[in-house]
Amino acid sequence: MQSFKPAEHTSLPQLPEWKAYSKAVQDASFCMDALHLVQAAGLTIDLSAQVDSPAARQAAAALLDARGFDRARKALLAGEHVNLTEDRAAWHTMLRAPEPIEAVAREHQRVRDFVQEADAQDKWKAVIHIGIGGSDWGVRLAADACGGNGARRVLKFVANIDGHAIENAILGMDPRETLIVVTSKSFTTTETLANLKRAVQWLADAGIDRPYEQVVAITARPAAAAKLGIPGSQIFQFWDWVGGRYSLWSAVGLPVALAVGLEVIEGIRAGAAAMDAHFEEADIAGNAPVQLALAGIANRSVLGYGSLSIAAYDARLQYLAPYLQQLDMESLGKSVDLAGHPVGVPTGPSVWGMPGTDGQHTFFQWLHQGTDGAAVDFIMCREADHQWVEEHAMLLANCLAQRQTLLRGTSFEADYAALLAQGMSESDAQWLARHRHHRGGRPSTLIVLPRLTPYALGALLALYEHKIFVQALIWGINPFDQWGVEAGKKMASGILQELHGEPLAATHDLSTRHWISVLTDDRQGQ
C-alpha cells in the first residue's frame, strides 16, 4: 500500500474556493418549485429542501477540485494510507468488495462455515454479544432492522461496564445453550474484557468445564484472544485498517448471521458495495454521498446549524440514530486540520434523533419553533413489510407533512384570519397567531428506500460513510482517528488504580480529587 499525503494543506478559510462557496450558499435559497433528486444503489435522495442555486453547485465543484476530491476518492478505495495520523489505510470498502483480497475472502468463508455448521447442528439457542462502540452499534442495528422474518437465535447485547448490562443479558439464559461472542479490535478494551470475564465466570459457575470453548472472538489481535484459551477455530480476524465504526462488514457481522441469517449480512454487504460503486463512478452532480456531504457542509459551516437530527420513519431503524451518531461524531468531531492548525470553521454537527412518529411527540416542537433549529435527515420506506396498509400510509403522511412544515412554515396571516373567523378579537387573534406561527426555512433531506431489505440498509450505511469522508476532505480533517476518546480511556485507567488505593495524581482538579477520595472510602467500607 502507498501512503497518501497531500503535497500541501491549506486551511479551509484561506481557500478562495471556500470563500466563493460560502458566498454562493449565503446567496442561495430554497428552490421550492424544483426537484433535486439523486438515485444511488436503489435509494432516492431528495435534496429539494436544501438551499441550492446554479452558482452554489458550480462553487461546490470548484471547492471539491481544490481539495483534490478525485485523487482522495481513489486513494480511499485503493487502500492507500488515508488515515494520516495513524499512518494506515481505512479500507472498509474492501470488506464488501465483490472480489475481495484473499485474507478478507478467507474470513468471510470461515464465518459462513461456522454459521452453517451451527445451523445444521441446531447448535446454540442464544448468543450474547459483548462489545462497545463500533463493535456494538452496527450489530444491534443490522439484527434489529433485518430481523422481521423471525430470529433463529436469541441475541442479547452487553456493552456498558455497568453490571446491570451483563446481568440483564444472562437473565433467563441457559448457559449450556448460549454462545458468547466478544468483539474488540485491540482486545484491550476495558469494558469489553471485564464483561467477557463475567460471562465466562457465569459459564463456569454453571458447571461448564472449558467455558472458553463457548466463546467466539472477533479481533484484529487474534494472538491476544488465543492467550485466554479461546480455540483458534473460533477466533475471527479483521485488520488494523478497519476502524471499529466501519467494521460491521467484517467478521463483526457474525452475530447478525447467527441471529437472523447469513443472507442478511451478505445482503448488507452487497448493498454497501453497490453504493461504493456509485460513489466511485458517479459525477459530482449525480453523486449521492457527495451531494449529501455538500448539504451538510452548507448547513453546518455556512448556515450555522449545530446539529443534524435523524428522523427514520420505520420502527426497525431505532438504532440508526445512535449508529450514525457514533459514525459521524467520532469521525468529524475534530477541530484541527491536517496541517495541525485550527480548522477555522465549525465542523461535525451533533447527531441525534429517534424514529418517527415518536420524535414528533418528543422534540419536533423544538425543530419547528426553537431558536436554533437543526438540519434533518428524513428516512422512509415506500413499502412496508407488514399487513397494516393504512398505518403505513399514516406513517408516510407524517413524514412528508413534518418535512414540508419545516420547510414552508405556516402563514401568520392565515392563522390570524382563521382566528378572527372563529370570533376572536383582533388583539387576541394577533397574540395567538404569533404563538402558532412557524417561520419555516429549515433544511432537510429525504432518503427513500424501496423497502427495508438488507441490501437497502447496506446502501444506506455506506451512503453515510462516504458522505462523512467527503465532509472531512472539505474541512481538511482526518475522519479515521479518535484521539479524544483515547485520552479519556487513559485517564480512566489511572483513576481506577487510585480507587484501588494508589496515590492520587497531583494533576487532578479539586473536584476529581474529592470524589476519588470519597469513592475510595466507600470501597474500603464495603
C-alpha positions as CSV (number, residue, x, y, z in Angstrom):
1,M,0.0,0.0,0.0
2,Q,1.2,3.5,-0.7
3,S,0.9,6.4,1.6
4,F,-1.5,9.2,0.6
5,K,-0.4,12.6,1.7
6,P,-1.4,15.9,0.1
7,A,1.5,17.9,-1.3
8,E,0.4,20.8,0.9
9,H,-2.6,21.6,3.0
10,T,-4.3,24.9,3.0
11,S,-6.6,25.9,5.9
12,L,-10.2,26.0,4.6
13,P,-10.9,29.7,5.4
14,Q,-7.9,30.6,3.3
15,L,-9.1,28.9,0.2
16,P,-10.6,31.2,-2.4
17,E,-12.9,28.4,-3.5
18,W,-14.3,28.2,0.1
19,K,-14.9,31.9,0.2
20,A,-16.7,31.7,-3.2
21,Y,-18.7,28.6,-2.0
22,S,-19.7,30.3,1.3
23,K,-21.0,33.4,-0.5
24,A,-22.9,31.3,-3.1
25,V,-24.6,29.3,-0.3
26,Q,-25.5,32.5,1.6
27,D,-27.0,34.0,-1.6
28,A,-28.9,30.8,-2.5
29,S,-32.4,29.9,-1.4
30,F,-34.8,27.0,-1.1
31,C,-35.9,26.1,-4.6
32,M,-39.4,25.1,-3.6
33,D,-40.6,24.6,-7.2
34,A,-37.7,22.5,-8.4
35,L,-36.9,18.9,-7.6
36,H,-33.4,17.8,-6.7
37,L,-33.3,14.0,-6.8
38,V,-30.3,11.7,-6.9
39,Q,-30.6,8.0,-7.4
40,A,-28.0,5.6,-5.9
41,A,-27.9,1.9,-5.3
42,G,-31.7,1.7,-5.3
43,L,-32.2,4.6,-2.9
44,T,-33.6,8.0,-3.8
45,I,-32.1,11.0,-2.1
46,D,-34.3,14.1,-2.3
47,L,-32.4,17.3,-1.7
48,S,-35.1,19.6,-2.8
49,A,-35.5,21.1,0.8
50,Q,-31.8,22.2,0.9
51,V,-30.6,25.7,-0.2
52,D,-29.4,25.5,-3.8
53,S,-28.5,27.5,-6.8
54,P,-26.5,27.1,-10.0
55,A,-23.8,29.3,-8.5
56,A,-23.6,27.1,-5.4
57,R,-23.3,24.0,-7.5
58,Q,-20.6,25.5,-9.6
59,A,-18.7,26.7,-6.5
60,A,-19.1,23.3,-4.8
61,A,-17.5,21.6,-7.8
62,A,-14.6,24.1,-7.7
63,L,-14.2,23.5,-3.9
64,L,-14.0,19.8,-4.3
65,D,-11.5,20.2,-7.1
66,A,-9.4,22.4,-4.9
67,R,-9.4,19.8,-2.2
68,G,-8.3,17.0,-4.6
69,F,-11.6,15.1,-4.5
70,D,-10.8,12.7,-7.4
71,R,-7.4,11.8,-6.0
72,A,-8.7,11.4,-2.4
73,R,-11.5,9.2,-3.5
74,K,-9.2,6.9,-5.5
75,A,-6.8,6.7,-2.5
76,L,-9.6,5.7,-0.1
77,L,-10.9,3.0,-2.4
78,A,-7.5,1.7,-3.3
79,G,-6.5,1.2,0.3
80,E,-3.8,3.9,0.5
81,H,-2.9,5.3,3.9
82,V,-5.6,8.0,4.1
83,N,-5.6,7.8,7.9
84,L,-2.7,10.1,8.1
85,T,-2.3,10.5,11.9
86,E,-2.1,6.7,12.3
87,D,-0.4,6.0,9.0
88,R,-2.7,3.3,7.8
89,A,-5.5,2.7,5.3
90,A,-9.2,3.0,6.0
91,W,-10.1,0.2,3.6
92,H,-13.5,-0.8,4.9
93,T,-14.8,-0.9,1.3
94,M,-12.6,-3.9,0.7
95,L,-14.7,-5.8,3.3
96,R,-17.7,-5.7,1.0
97,A,-16.0,-5.8,-2.4
98,P,-17.5,-8.3,-4.9
99,E,-14.0,-9.8,-5.3
100,P,-12.1,-9.1,-2.0
101,I,-8.5,-9.8,-1.4
102,E,-7.6,-13.3,-0.2
103,A,-7.4,-12.5,3.5
104,V,-10.9,-11.0,3.5
105,A,-12.4,-13.7,1.4
106,R,-10.9,-16.3,3.7
107,E,-12.5,-14.8,6.8
108,H,-15.9,-14.4,5.1
109,Q,-15.8,-18.1,4.2
110,R,-14.8,-19.0,7.8
111,V,-17.8,-17.1,9.1
112,R,-20.1,-18.9,6.6
113,D,-18.7,-22.2,7.6
114,F,-19.2,-21.5,11.3
115,V,-22.8,-20.3,10.9
116,Q,-23.8,-23.1,8.5
117,E,-22.4,-25.7,10.8
118,A,-24.2,-24.2,13.8
119,D,-27.4,-24.1,11.9
120,A,-27.0,-27.6,10.6
121,Q,-26.5,-28.9,14.1
122,D,-29.2,-26.7,15.6
123,K,-26.4,-25.5,17.9
124,W,-26.9,-22.6,20.4
125,K,-30.2,-21.3,21.3
126,A,-28.9,-17.9,22.3
127,V,-26.0,-15.6,21.5
128,I,-24.6,-12.9,23.9
129,H,-22.6,-10.3,22.0
130,I,-20.0,-8.4,24.1
131,G,-18.5,-5.3,22.5
132,I,-18.8,-1.5,22.8
133,G,-19.0,1.5,20.4
134,G,-18.1,0.4,16.8
135,S,-18.1,-3.2,18.0
136,D,-21.7,-2.9,19.1
137,W,-23.9,-0.4,17.3
138,G,-23.7,-1.9,13.8
139,V,-24.5,-5.4,15.0
140,R,-27.5,-4.0,17.0
141,L,-28.8,-2.0,14.1
142,A,-28.4,-4.8,11.5
143,A,-30.0,-7.5,13.7
144,D,-32.9,-5.3,14.7
145,A,-33.6,-3.8,11.3
146,C,-33.4,-7.1,9.4
147,G,-35.0,-9.5,12.0
148,G,-38.5,-9.1,10.8
149,N,-38.7,-12.6,9.4
150,G,-38.0,-14.1,12.7
151,A,-34.9,-14.7,14.7
152,R,-33.1,-18.0,14.5
153,R,-31.4,-17.4,17.9
154,V,-32.0,-15.0,20.8
155,L,-29.4,-12.3,20.5
156,K,-28.6,-10.1,23.5
157,F,-26.0,-7.4,23.9
158,V,-23.6,-6.3,26.6
159,A,-21.7,-3.0,26.0
160,N,-21.8,-0.9,29.1
161,I,-19.4,-1.7,32.0
162,D,-22.4,-1.2,34.4
163,G,-23.1,-4.5,36.0
164,H,-26.8,-4.2,35.1
165,A,-25.8,-4.8,31.4
166,I,-24.3,-8.2,31.9
167,E,-27.0,-9.1,34.5
168,N,-29.8,-8.3,32.0
169,A,-28.1,-10.2,29.2
170,I,-27.7,-13.5,31.1
171,L,-31.1,-13.3,32.8
172,G,-33.2,-16.3,31.8
173,M,-30.5,-17.7,29.5
174,D,-29.3,-21.3,29.6
175,P,-25.5,-21.2,29.9
176,R,-25.2,-24.6,28.2
177,E,-27.1,-23.3,25.2
178,T,-25.5,-19.9,25.0
179,L,-22.6,-18.8,22.8
180,I,-20.6,-15.8,23.9
181,V,-19.3,-13.6,21.1
182,V,-16.7,-11.0,22.1
183,T,-15.7,-8.2,19.6
184,S,-12.8,-5.9,20.3
185,K,-10.4,-4.6,17.6
186,S,-7.5,-4.2,20.1
187,F,-8.6,-6.9,22.5
188,T,-7.7,-4.4,25.3
189,T,-11.0,-2.6,25.6
190,T,-11.5,-2.3,29.4
191,E,-15.3,-2.6,29.4
192,T,-15.4,-5.5,26.9
193,L,-12.8,-7.6,28.7
194,A,-14.4,-7.0,32.1
195,N,-17.8,-8.2,30.7
196,L,-16.2,-11.2,29.0
197,K,-14.6,-12.2,32.3
198,R,-18.0,-12.0,34.0
199,A,-19.7,-14.0,31.2
200,V,-17.0,-16.7,31.3
201,Q,-17.5,-16.9,35.1
202,W,-21.2,-17.3,34.5
203,L,-20.5,-20.3,32.3
204,A,-18.0,-21.8,34.8
205,D,-20.5,-21.4,37.7
206,A,-22.9,-23.4,35.7
207,G,-20.5,-26.3,35.7
208,I,-19.1,-25.9,32.2
209,D,-15.5,-27.2,32.5
210,R,-14.0,-25.4,29.5
211,P,-16.0,-22.2,29.2
212,Y,-13.8,-20.6,26.6
213,E,-14.9,-23.3,24.2
214,Q,-18.2,-21.5,24.2
215,V,-16.6,-18.2,23.3
216,V,-16.0,-16.7,19.9
217,A,-13.6,-13.8,19.5
218,I,-13.6,-11.2,16.7
219,T,-10.5,-9.0,16.7
220,A,-7.5,-7.5,14.9
221,R,-5.2,-9.2,17.5
222,P,-6.0,-12.9,17.4
223,A,-3.0,-13.8,19.4
224,A,-4.4,-11.8,22.4
225,A,-7.6,-13.8,22.2
226,A,-5.7,-17.1,21.9
227,K,-3.9,-16.3,25.1
228,L,-7.2,-16.5,27.0
229,G,-7.8,-20.0,25.8
230,I,-10.3,-19.3,23.0
231,P,-9.9,-22.0,20.3
232,G,-8.2,-20.8,17.2
233,S,-11.2,-22.1,15.1
234,Q,-13.3,-19.6,17.0
235,I,-11.1,-16.6,16.6
236,F,-12.1,-14.4,13.6
237,Q,-9.9,-11.7,12.3
238,F,-10.2,-8.2,11.0
239,W,-7.3,-5.8,10.4
240,D,-5.9,-2.5,11.7
241,W,-7.0,-0.8,8.5
242,V,-10.6,-1.4,9.6
243,G,-11.9,1.2,12.0
244,G,-14.3,0.0,14.7
245,R,-17.2,2.1,13.5
246,Y,-16.6,0.8,9.9
247,S,-16.3,-2.9,11.0
248,L,-19.8,-4.3,10.5
249,W,-18.8,-5.5,7.1
250,S,-16.1,-7.8,8.5
251,A,-16.5,-10.9,10.7
252,V,-18.0,-8.5,13.2
253,G,-21.3,-9.3,11.4
254,L,-21.1,-12.9,12.6
255,P,-23.7,-12.5,15.4
256,V,-26.1,-11.0,12.9
257,A,-25.7,-14.1,10.7
258,L,-26.3,-16.4,13.7
259,A,-29.4,-14.5,14.8
260,V,-31.1,-13.6,11.6
261,G,-29.3,-15.4,8.8
262,L,-26.2,-15.4,6.6
263,E,-28.2,-13.9,3.8
264,V,-28.8,-10.8,5.9
265,I,-25.1,-9.9,6.4
266,E,-24.3,-10.8,2.8
267,G,-27.2,-8.7,1.6
268,I,-26.0,-5.8,3.7
269,R,-22.5,-6.1,2.1
270,A,-24.0,-6.3,-1.4
271,G,-25.9,-3.1,-0.9
272,A,-22.9,-1.3,0.5
273,A,-20.8,-2.5,-2.5
274,A,-23.4,-1.0,-4.8
275,M,-23.1,2.3,-3.0
276,D,-19.3,2.1,-3.2
277,A,-19.5,1.6,-7.0
278,H,-21.9,4.6,-7.3
279,F,-19.6,6.8,-5.2
280,E,-16.6,5.8,-7.3
281,E,-18.3,6.2,-10.7
282,A,-20.9,8.9,-10.5
283,D,-20.1,12.5,-11.4
284,I,-20.4,15.2,-8.7
285,A,-23.8,16.4,-9.7
286,G,-25.3,12.9,-9.5
287,N,-23.2,11.5,-6.7
288,A,-25.4,10.9,-3.7
289,P,-22.7,10.9,-0.9
290,V,-21.1,14.0,-2.4
291,Q,-24.4,15.9,-2.6
292,L,-25.4,14.8,0.9
293,A,-22.0,15.9,2.2
294,L,-22.3,19.3,0.5
295,A,-25.7,19.9,2.1
296,G,-24.1,19.0,5.4
297,I,-21.2,21.4,4.9
298,A,-23.6,24.2,3.9
299,N,-25.8,23.7,6.9
300,R,-23.0,23.4,9.5
301,S,-20.3,25.7,8.3
302,V,-22.2,28.4,6.4
303,L,-25.8,28.5,7.7
304,G,-24.8,27.7,11.3
305,Y,-26.9,24.7,12.1
306,G,-25.1,23.0,15.0
307,S,-26.9,19.6,14.8
308,L,-28.4,17.0,12.5
309,S,-31.5,15.1,13.5
310,I,-32.1,11.6,12.1
311,A,-35.8,11.0,11.7
312,A,-36.2,7.4,10.4
313,Y,-39.9,6.7,9.8
314,D,-39.5,3.0,10.4
315,A,-39.6,1.5,13.9
316,R,-37.0,-1.1,12.8
317,L,-34.4,1.6,12.5
318,Q,-34.5,2.6,16.2
319,Y,-30.7,2.1,16.4
320,L,-29.9,4.1,13.3
321,A,-29.6,7.4,15.1
322,P,-27.0,6.1,17.7
323,Y,-25.2,4.2,14.9
324,L,-24.9,7.4,12.8
325,Q,-24.2,9.4,16.0
326,Q,-21.0,7.4,16.5
327,L,-20.1,7.2,12.8
328,D,-20.4,10.9,12.3
329,M,-19.4,12.4,15.6
330,E,-16.4,10.2,16.2
331,S,-15.2,10.9,12.7
332,L,-16.0,14.6,12.3
333,G,-15.6,15.8,15.9
334,K,-12.3,17.4,15.1
335,S,-11.0,21.0,15.4
336,V,-7.5,20.6,14.0
337,D,-6.8,20.2,10.3
338,L,-4.2,18.0,8.6
339,A,-1.5,20.7,9.0
340,G,-2.1,20.7,12.7
341,H,-3.8,24.1,12.7
342,P,-7.3,25.1,13.9
343,V,-9.8,24.3,11.2
344,G,-11.3,27.8,11.3
345,V,-14.9,26.8,10.6
346,P,-17.5,24.7,12.5
347,T,-17.0,21.0,11.8
348,G,-19.1,17.9,12.6
349,P,-22.6,18.6,13.9
350,S,-24.2,17.0,16.9
351,V,-26.2,14.0,15.6
352,W,-29.3,12.8,17.4
353,G,-32.8,11.5,16.8
354,M,-35.3,8.7,17.1
355,P,-37.8,7.0,14.9
356,G,-40.9,8.9,13.7
357,T,-43.5,9.3,14.8
358,D,-42.1,9.1,18.3
359,G,-39.8,12.0,17.7
360,Q,-42.8,14.2,16.7
361,H,-44.1,13.8,20.2
362,T,-40.7,14.3,21.8
363,F,-38.5,17.0,20.1
364,F,-40.2,18.2,16.9
365,Q,-41.6,21.2,18.7
366,W,-38.0,22.4,19.1
367,L,-37.3,21.6,15.4
368,H,-40.2,23.7,14.3
369,Q,-40.2,26.7,16.6
370,G,-37.0,26.6,18.7
371,T,-34.5,29.4,18.3
372,D,-31.7,27.2,16.9
373,G,-33.3,24.6,14.8
374,A,-31.5,21.7,13.1
375,A,-31.0,20.1,9.8
376,V,-33.0,16.9,9.5
377,D,-32.5,13.7,7.5
378,F,-35.9,12.1,7.0
379,I,-35.8,8.4,6.0
380,M,-38.7,6.4,4.9
381,C,-39.6,3.1,3.1
382,R,-42.1,3.2,0.2
383,E,-43.3,-0.3,1.0
384,A,-43.9,-1.9,4.4
385,D,-43.2,-5.5,5.3
386,H,-46.4,-5.9,7.3
387,Q,-50.1,-6.1,6.6
388,W,-51.2,-2.7,8.0
389,V,-51.6,-0.7,4.8
390,E,-53.4,2.2,6.4
391,E,-50.9,2.5,9.2
392,H,-48.1,2.7,6.7
393,A,-49.9,5.4,4.8
394,M,-50.3,7.4,8.0
395,L,-46.6,6.9,8.8
396,L,-45.5,8.3,5.3
397,A,-48.0,11.1,5.5
398,N,-46.5,12.2,8.8
399,C,-43.0,12.1,7.4
400,L,-43.9,14.2,4.4
401,A,-46.0,16.6,6.4
402,Q,-43.3,17.3,9.0
403,R,-40.7,17.9,6.3
404,Q,-42.9,20.3,4.4
405,T,-43.8,22.2,7.5
406,L,-40.2,22.6,8.5
407,L,-39.5,24.0,5.0
408,R,-42.6,26.1,4.3
409,G,-43.7,27.0,7.8
410,T,-47.1,28.4,8.4
411,S,-48.7,31.7,7.5
412,F,-49.2,34.3,10.2
413,E,-51.9,35.9,8.0
414,A,-53.8,32.7,7.5
415,D,-53.7,31.9,11.2
416,Y,-54.8,35.4,12.1
417,A,-57.7,35.3,9.6
418,A,-58.8,31.8,10.9
419,L,-58.8,33.1,14.5
420,L,-60.8,36.1,13.5
421,A,-63.3,33.9,11.7
422,Q,-63.7,32.0,15.0
423,G,-64.9,35.2,16.7
424,M,-61.7,36.1,18.4
425,S,-60.9,39.8,18.9
426,E,-58.2,41.4,16.8
427,S,-55.7,41.8,19.6
428,D,-56.2,38.3,20.9
429,A,-56.0,36.9,17.4
430,Q,-52.8,38.6,16.7
431,W,-51.3,37.4,20.0
432,L,-52.3,33.8,19.5
433,A,-51.3,33.8,15.8
434,R,-47.8,34.8,16.8
435,H,-47.6,31.8,19.1
436,R,-48.8,29.5,16.3
437,H,-46.6,30.8,13.6
438,H,-43.8,28.6,12.1
439,R,-41.3,30.6,10.1
440,G,-40.1,27.6,8.2
441,G,-37.0,27.8,6.1
442,R,-35.3,24.8,7.9
443,P,-33.3,22.4,5.7
444,S,-33.8,18.7,5.4
445,T,-33.1,15.7,3.1
446,L,-35.4,12.9,2.4
447,I,-33.9,9.5,1.8
448,V,-36.3,6.9,0.4
449,L,-35.7,3.2,0.5
450,P,-37.9,0.9,-1.7
451,R,-38.2,-1.4,1.3
452,L,-36.1,-2.1,4.4
453,T,-34.1,-5.0,2.9
454,P,-30.6,-5.9,3.9
455,Y,-29.4,-4.6,0.6
456,A,-31.1,-1.2,1.2
457,L,-29.7,-1.0,4.7
458,G,-26.2,-1.7,3.5
459,A,-26.5,1.0,0.8
460,L,-27.9,3.5,3.4
461,L,-25.0,2.9,5.8
462,A,-22.4,3.2,3.0
463,L,-24.0,6.4,1.8
464,Y,-23.3,8.0,5.2
465,E,-19.8,6.6,5.4
466,H,-18.9,8.2,2.1
467,K,-20.7,11.4,2.9
468,I,-18.6,11.7,6.1
469,F,-15.4,11.1,4.1
470,V,-16.3,14.0,1.7
471,Q,-17.1,16.3,4.5
472,A,-13.8,15.6,6.2
473,L,-12.0,16.2,2.9
474,I,-13.5,19.6,2.6
475,W,-12.9,20.6,6.2
476,G,-9.4,19.2,5.9
477,I,-9.6,16.8,8.9
478,N,-8.9,13.2,9.4
479,P,-12.1,11.3,10.0
480,F,-10.4,8.0,10.9
481,D,-8.8,8.7,14.2
482,Q,-10.3,9.4,17.7
483,W,-7.6,10.7,19.9
484,G,-10.1,12.4,22.3
485,V,-11.6,9.1,23.1
486,E,-8.2,7.6,23.7
487,A,-7.2,10.4,26.1
488,G,-10.3,9.7,28.3
489,K,-9.6,6.0,28.3
490,K,-6.0,6.6,29.5
491,M,-7.2,8.8,32.3
492,A,-9.9,6.4,33.4
493,S,-7.2,3.7,33.8
494,G,-5.2,5.9,36.1
495,I,-8.2,6.8,38.2
496,L,-9.2,3.2,38.6
497,Q,-5.8,2.4,40.1
498,E,-6.3,5.3,42.5
499,L,-9.7,3.9,43.5
500,H,-7.8,0.7,44.4
501,G,-5.5,2.7,46.7
502,E,-2.7,4.1,44.6
503,P,-1.6,7.7,45.4
504,L,-3.7,10.5,43.9
505,A,-2.2,12.2,40.9
506,A,-1.2,15.8,41.5
507,T,-2.7,16.8,38.2
508,H,-6.3,16.2,39.2
509,D,-8.6,19.1,39.7
510,L,-10.1,19.7,43.1
511,S,-13.4,18.1,42.4
512,T,-11.9,15.0,40.9
513,R,-9.6,14.6,43.8
514,H,-12.6,15.0,46.2
515,W,-14.7,12.3,44.5
516,I,-11.8,9.8,44.2
517,S,-11.2,10.2,47.9
518,V,-15.0,9.7,48.7
519,L,-15.3,6.7,46.4
520,T,-12.2,5.1,47.8
521,D,-13.5,5.5,51.3
522,D,-16.8,3.9,50.1
523,R,-15.0,0.9,48.7
524,Q,-12.9,0.4,51.8
525,G,-16.1,0.5,53.9
526,Q,-17.8,-2.3,51.9
